[in-house]
Amino acid sequence: MASYEQEELWRSAKALSTDKATLAVLQRLQDRSVSDWMGSPPEAVAKRDDAYHMVRAIAAFRDELTALAAEPTITQFNRRLNRA
């Protein structure tokens, strides 16, 4: 069984990954970055790159949060496989 701290981390990640405010903030950041990219002139390479990297960072954050929230389920599934 995982330590209390690990279980608390999993619970926090699950709560954060389904929190409407968190999801709204991430969506706003993504929308703003896409808008910056689309509104930038083609020669503004640095601004376009920054917007692209921001969108990728938001996606990476969402993916890691989802993975962390799913760890207990995955761990339980793996334990069942090992018992069989």
Secondary structure as GFF3:
##gff-version 3
##sequence-region A 1 84
A	DSSP	alpha_helix	4	18	.	.	.	ID=ss1
A	DSSP	alpha_helix	20	39	.	.	.	ID=ss2
A	DSSP	alpha_helix	45	83	.	.	.	ID=ss3
###
